Amino acid sequence: MSLETLADEIESTYNGLDSSVSVELDGETRHELAMLIAALDPDEADELVRRAVHGLFQTTVETGRLDFHLRAGYDVTYDEYLSGMTFDEMTGADQYPQLDDERRYQF
C-alpha cells in the first residue's frame, strides 16, 4: 500500500464517522468512566471519551506504535503522512535510477 492509499482510507473513514459515535460499555469500562466523571467533573461524559481518544492517539504516536502499524500496513510513517511525501520523495532518492551492480565497474 502507499501514502495515497492511507490518505484515501483516512478520508473515507472520517467521512463515514458521524458526530455521535455510539459505543457500548462493559462493566469495567462503565465503572472506570464513572470514577473519572466523579473525579474530574466534566460538563459531559462525552468530553472524557474525546480526551481518551486524544490520549490514546498521543501515546500511540509517542511510543512509535503508530509508525510501526503504518509501516506494516501502508509502508509509510506518520511524519510521511503529515508531510504528504515519503522519505524517498523528500530526499530525492526515488529520482535516480537503480544501479546495476553487475555492470557497475564495466566500461
N, C-alpha and C positions, 0 to 999 in steps of 0.2 A: 504494500500500500504506500501511499505518498502523502505529502503535505496537503495537496489539493483534496485528496480523499478525506483526510481528517477534517479539514475546514468545511467540506460539504456535509459530513456526518454531524459535526457540531451544529452547523446552521439548521439542518433538518431536525435534529433533536430539540434544539432551542425553540424552533417554531412549533414543534409538537407539544411542548410543555405549556399548559395554560397557567394562569396566575395563581390558581388554587390547586395545588397537588394534594391529593388525599392519601394519607399514609395510615395503615393500621398499626397500632402499637401493641406489643406483647406486654405481659405483666411487668417484667423488669424495666422495659423502656418507659412504661407509664409511671412506674414508681420513681425512676430517675428524673423524669421530666417534672413530676410533682415536687420533688425535692428542689430542683433548680428554680422552679417558679416560686416556691416558698422563700428560697434564699435570695434570689435576685430580683424578685418583684417586678417583672417586665410588664409593659402595658398589655401585651397579648402573649399567649403561648407560642404563636406563630413566630414571634421575634426570636425566641430561643432556638427554634428549628432553623431559621435563617442563619443565626450565629453558628449553629452546629455545622451547617454546610460550609460556611466560610472557614471555620476552624479545621474541619477535615481536609478541605482543599489546601489550606496553608500548610498543614502538617505533611500532606502527601507531596507537595512541591518541595518543601524543605528537606525531607528525608530522601529525595531522589526517586521515590516510588512512582511518581507520575512520569518522569522521564523514562524509567525502566519499562513501564507498560506502553508508553507511546512508542518507544524504540522497538519493542517487540511486535506491536500491532501495526504501526504505520511507518517505521523506520525514520522517525523524526523525534526531536526533543521539544519540550515546552518553549524554550528560547527560540527554536527554529519556527515554531508555530506563531509566536508573538511577532517575530520579525517578518514572517511571510516568505522566508528563504531558508533553504537548507544550508548547512555549514559549507558544503562544496560550492554552492552558488555564491555565498558570501565571500569566500576566499578565491574564487575563480578557478578552483581545481577541476571543475567539470568542463572547462573551456578548452583544455589541452587534450590532444589525442593520447590514448594509452600507448605506452612504449612496448615495442615488440622485443622482448629480451633475447630471443634467438638471433635477431638481426641487428641488435643494438651496436655492436662493435665491428660490423662488417662495412667495408667501403665499396 
